[in-house]
Amino acid sequence: MSDLYLNLQTFARVAERLSFTGVADETHISHTTVARRIDQLEEHFGARLINRSTRRLSLTPEGERLLEHARRVVAEITHVEADLAGIRTVRGVVRVGVTTALGLHYAERLHVLAARHPELCVEFAVADWQDSLIESGVDLALLVGDPAPEALGMERLGLVHRSLVASPAYLARRGVPAAVSDLLDHACITYGYGTMPTIWDISGEGWRARGPFRANSSEAVLRAALSGLGIALLPDIQVAAGIAASQLVPVLPDADISPLRLSIGHRFTGAPLPQRVQAVLDFLIGQFPEG
């Protein structure tokens, strides 16, 4: 394998993870080897590609321009090698950005993927906010919302249905809402962050939810609801176990609650997906929770 290809491959991973140590651990080579490959690449192109400081790495403008080309070259060579050699073994590391609820859902089913591809390693970057997913340098990312028609490397994944729930203790203490308007008199555990209000889309109307607790983690909202703090709006896949165990009770079960639309994106725009990434993408699509 040529030095230039190896250097481009290493550069692409460093650009995504912004960590020499992280790439060294991932690829089982030394920190010194990673740094030397970047030095050789900078010498080859006659340009500084990565700014190094004691606190963090960042791409230079030249590095940003090279990254798109490096990704395409690495993906093309990987695809050609697999095609010509008839390679069937899928190996390597795939980093996936997932929301909390879907991350837990998929984690319980990863044994299916592991049995199919035992040399594949999957890393989840779990965050409920899209900025965190995008910044984490993942290969694949699950995002809330439909992709724009012109979006590249994006496709619709499916719908995640949601329910209002509360603990039996809370409902015994505060009463059971009989109409959506009754929520205004209840403690709503909201999911959000910053100054933007939390709007619940119920029965075609947007309701501004207020209550004693707000979090940017759906798992934190779930635990607060289980404790009896108030009423929460959460994905069905996250509350099903609590309802089955009588720890949670559906609230306004006949209300029409807008589902979350999920899309999945990848970073290999304009190039074939590497086998390792395609294998994980197929798994995510195949194991997506049915509505």
C-alpha positions as CSV (number, residue, x, y, z in Angstrom):
1,M,0.0,0.0,0.0
2,S,1.5,3.4,-1.0
3,D,2.7,5.9,1.5
4,L,0.6,8.6,0.0
5,Y,-2.6,6.5,0.4
6,L,-1.8,5.6,4.0
7,N,-1.0,9.3,4.7
8,L,-4.3,10.4,3.2
9,Q,-6.2,7.7,5.1
10,T,-4.6,8.8,8.4
11,F,-5.2,12.5,7.6
12,A,-8.9,11.8,7.0
13,R,-9.3,10.1,10.4
14,V,-7.4,12.8,12.2
15,A,-9.5,15.5,10.5
16,E,-12.7,13.8,11.7
17,R,-11.5,13.0,15.3
18,L,-9.2,16.0,15.7
19,S,-7.0,13.8,17.9
20,F,-3.7,12.1,17.1
21,T,-4.1,9.8,20.1
22,G,-7.6,8.8,19.2
23,V,-6.5,7.8,15.7
24,A,-3.5,6.0,17.1
25,D,-5.7,3.9,19.5
26,E,-8.2,3.2,16.8
27,T,-5.7,2.0,14.2
28,H,-3.3,0.4,16.6
29,I,-0.3,2.5,15.5
30,S,1.8,4.8,17.6
31,H,1.1,8.5,18.1
32,T,4.5,9.2,16.5
33,T,3.5,7.3,13.3
34,V,0.3,9.3,13.0
35,A,2.2,12.6,13.4
36,R,4.9,11.5,10.9
37,R,2.3,10.6,8.3
38,I,0.7,14.1,8.6
39,D,4.2,15.7,8.4
40,Q,4.9,13.7,5.2
41,L,1.5,14.7,3.7
42,E,2.2,18.4,4.4
43,E,5.6,18.1,2.9
44,H,4.1,16.4,-0.2
45,F,1.6,19.1,-0.8
46,G,3.8,22.0,0.4
47,A,1.1,23.3,2.8
48,R,0.2,23.3,6.4
49,L,-2.9,21.0,6.8
50,I,-3.4,20.9,10.5
51,N,-2.9,23.5,13.2
52,R,-1.5,21.9,16.3
53,S,-1.7,23.4,19.8
54,T,-1.4,22.1,23.3
55,R,-5.2,22.1,23.7
56,R,-6.6,21.1,20.3
57,L,-6.1,20.4,16.6
58,S,-7.9,22.3,13.8
59,L,-7.8,22.1,10.0
60,T,-6.2,24.9,8.0
61,P,-8.1,26.2,4.9
62,E,-5.8,24.0,2.9
63,G,-6.6,21.0,5.1
64,E,-10.3,21.6,4.7
65,R,-9.9,21.6,0.9
66,L,-7.8,18.4,1.0
67,L,-10.2,16.6,3.3
68,E,-13.0,16.2,0.7
69,H,-10.5,14.8,-1.8
70,A,-8.9,12.5,0.8
71,R,-12.2,11.0,1.7
72,R,-13.1,10.3,-1.9
73,V,-9.7,8.7,-2.6
74,V,-9.9,6.4,0.4
75,A,-13.5,5.4,-0.3
76,E,-12.7,4.7,-4.0
77,I,-9.6,2.6,-3.3
78,T,-11.5,0.6,-0.6
79,H,-14.3,0.0,-3.0
80,V,-12.0,-1.1,-5.8
81,E,-10.0,-3.4,-3.5
82,A,-13.2,-5.1,-2.3
83,D,-14.6,-5.4,-5.8
84,L,-11.4,-6.9,-7.4
85,A,-10.4,-9.1,-4.6
86,G,-14.0,-10.3,-3.8
87,I,-13.5,-9.4,-0.2
88,R,-16.3,-10.5,2.0
89,T,-14.9,-9.8,5.4
90,V,-16.1,-6.5,6.8
91,R,-13.8,-5.0,9.3
92,G,-12.8,-1.7,10.9
93,V,-14.4,0.9,13.1
94,V,-17.6,2.8,12.3
95,R,-18.7,5.8,14.4
96,V,-22.4,6.5,14.6
97,G,-24.1,9.5,16.0
98,V,-27.4,8.5,17.7
99,T,-30.0,10.0,19.9
100,T,-30.4,8.5,23.4
101,A,-33.6,6.6,22.8
102,L,-32.5,5.1,19.5
103,G,-29.0,4.5,20.8
104,L,-30.4,2.3,23.6
105,H,-32.7,0.6,21.1
106,Y,-29.9,-0.3,18.7
107,A,-27.4,-1.2,21.5
108,E,-29.8,-4.0,22.6
109,R,-29.7,-5.4,19.0
110,L,-26.0,-5.1,18.2
111,H,-25.5,-8.8,18.7
112,V,-27.2,-9.3,15.4
113,L,-24.6,-7.1,13.6
114,A,-21.7,-8.7,15.6
115,A,-22.8,-12.2,14.5
116,R,-22.9,-11.2,10.9
117,H,-19.6,-9.2,10.9
118,P,-17.5,-10.3,13.9
119,E,-14.5,-8.1,12.8
120,L,-16.5,-5.0,12.8
121,C,-16.4,-2.5,15.7
122,V,-19.1,0.1,16.2
123,E,-18.8,3.2,18.3
124,F,-21.9,5.2,19.4
125,A,-21.6,9.0,19.9
126,V,-24.8,9.5,21.9
127,A,-26.3,13.0,22.0
128,D,-29.8,14.3,21.7
129,W,-28.7,17.5,20.0
130,Q,-27.7,17.6,16.4
131,D,-24.8,20.0,16.8
132,S,-23.1,17.5,19.0
133,L,-23.6,14.7,16.5
134,I,-22.2,16.8,13.6
135,E,-19.2,18.0,15.6
136,S,-18.2,14.5,16.8
137,G,-16.7,13.4,13.4
138,V,-19.0,10.4,12.9
139,D,-19.4,8.2,9.8
140,L,-23.2,8.0,10.1
141,A,-25.6,10.2,12.0
142,L,-29.2,9.9,12.9
143,L,-30.9,13.3,12.7
144,V,-34.4,14.5,13.6
145,G,-36.3,15.9,10.7
146,D,-36.7,15.1,6.9
147,P,-33.6,15.9,4.8
148,A,-33.9,18.8,2.4
149,P,-34.6,17.7,-1.2
150,E,-31.1,18.9,-2.2
151,A,-29.3,17.2,0.7
152,L,-26.6,14.8,-0.3
153,G,-25.7,11.8,1.7
154,M,-29.1,11.9,3.5
155,E,-32.2,9.7,3.4
156,R,-35.4,9.3,5.3
157,L,-35.2,6.6,7.9
158,G,-38.7,6.4,9.5
159,L,-41.0,7.7,12.2
160,V,-40.6,7.5,15.9
161,H,-44.0,7.7,17.7
162,R,-44.3,9.4,21.0
163,S,-46.7,9.3,24.0
164,L,-47.5,11.4,27.1
165,V,-46.7,9.4,30.2
166,A,-46.7,9.9,34.0
167,S,-46.2,7.7,37.0
168,P,-49.2,6.3,38.9
169,A,-48.1,8.3,42.0
170,Y,-48.1,11.6,40.1
171,L,-51.6,11.0,38.7
172,A,-52.9,9.9,42.1
173,R,-51.6,13.1,43.5
174,R,-52.5,15.6,40.8
175,G,-55.4,13.9,38.9
176,V,-55.6,12.5,35.4
177,P,-55.9,15.1,32.5
178,A,-59.2,14.6,30.6
179,A,-58.3,17.0,27.8
180,V,-55.2,18.5,26.2
181,S,-56.0,21.9,27.7
182,D,-55.7,20.3,31.2
183,L,-52.0,20.0,30.7
184,L,-51.7,23.7,31.4
185,D,-52.6,22.9,35.0
186,H,-50.0,20.1,35.3
187,A,-46.3,19.8,35.9
188,C,-44.8,19.0,32.5
189,I,-41.3,17.6,32.3
190,T,-39.9,19.2,29.2
191,Y,-37.1,18.3,26.8
192,G,-35.1,21.1,25.4
193,Y,-32.1,23.4,25.9
194,G,-31.4,27.1,26.1
195,T,-33.9,29.9,25.8
196,M,-36.2,28.3,23.1
197,P,-39.6,27.3,24.6
198,T,-40.7,23.7,24.5
199,I,-43.7,23.2,22.2
200,W,-45.7,20.0,22.3
201,D,-47.5,19.3,19.0
202,I,-50.7,17.6,20.1
203,S,-54.0,17.3,18.1
204,G,-52.8,19.8,15.5
205,E,-52.0,22.5,18.0
206,G,-48.7,23.7,19.5
207,W,-48.8,23.7,23.3
208,R,-46.1,25.5,25.3
209,A,-45.2,23.0,28.0
210,R,-44.0,24.3,31.4
211,G,-42.9,22.5,34.5
212,P,-40.4,22.1,37.3
213,F,-37.7,20.4,35.2
214,R,-36.2,20.7,31.7
215,A,-33.3,18.6,30.3
216,N,-31.5,18.2,27.0
217,S,-31.4,14.4,27.6
218,S,-34.5,12.2,27.0
219,E,-33.1,9.7,29.5
220,A,-33.1,12.4,32.3
221,V,-36.7,13.3,31.4
222,L,-37.7,9.6,31.6
223,R,-36.1,9.2,35.0
224,A,-37.8,12.3,36.3
225,A,-41.2,11.0,35.0
226,L,-40.6,7.6,36.7
227,S,-39.9,9.4,40.0
228,G,-43.3,11.1,39.9
229,L,-42.2,14.6,39.1
230,G,-44.7,15.2,36.3
231,I,-46.0,14.4,32.8
232,A,-43.4,13.8,30.0
233,L,-43.6,13.4,26.2
234,L,-41.2,10.7,25.1
235,P,-40.6,8.1,22.3
236,D,-42.7,5.0,22.6
237,I,-39.6,2.8,22.4
238,Q,-38.3,4.6,25.6
239,V,-41.4,4.2,27.7
240,A,-42.7,0.8,26.6
241,A,-40.9,-1.1,29.4
242,G,-42.1,1.4,32.1
243,I,-45.7,1.1,30.9
244,A,-45.5,-2.8,30.8
245,A,-44.1,-2.8,34.3
246,S,-46.9,-0.4,35.5
247,Q,-44.3,2.2,36.4
248,L,-45.7,4.6,33.8
249,V,-49.3,5.3,32.6
250,P,-50.2,6.7,29.2
251,V,-51.8,10.2,29.5
252,L,-54.4,11.3,27.0
253,P,-53.8,8.0,25.0
254,D,-56.3,9.1,22.2
255,A,-54.5,12.4,21.5
256,D,-52.9,12.8,18.1
257,I,-49.3,13.4,18.8
258,S,-47.0,14.4,16.0
259,P,-44.2,11.7,15.6
260,L,-40.5,12.5,15.2
261,R,-39.2,12.1,11.6
262,L,-35.8,10.5,11.5
263,S,-33.2,10.7,8.7
264,I,-29.8,9.2,8.4
265,G,-26.7,10.9,6.9
266,H,-23.2,9.9,6.0
267,R,-20.0,11.8,5.3
268,F,-19.0,10.1,2.1
269,T,-20.8,12.5,-0.3
270,G,-19.9,11.7,-3.9
271,A,-18.1,8.5,-3.2
272,P,-19.2,4.8,-2.6
273,L,-19.8,3.9,1.0
274,P,-17.0,1.7,2.5
275,Q,-18.2,-1.9,3.2
276,R,-17.9,-1.3,6.9
277,V,-20.2,1.7,6.8
278,Q,-22.7,0.1,4.4
279,A,-22.9,-2.9,6.8
280,V,-23.8,-0.6,9.7
281,L,-26.2,1.5,7.6
282,D,-28.0,-1.7,6.6
283,F,-28.2,-2.7,10.2
284,L,-29.6,0.7,11.3
285,I,-32.3,0.6,8.6
286,G,-33.2,-3.1,9.2
287,Q,-33.4,-2.7,13.0
288,F,-35.3,0.6,13.0
289,P,-38.3,0.4,15.3
290,E,-41.5,-0.3,13.5
291,G,-44.3,2.2,13.9
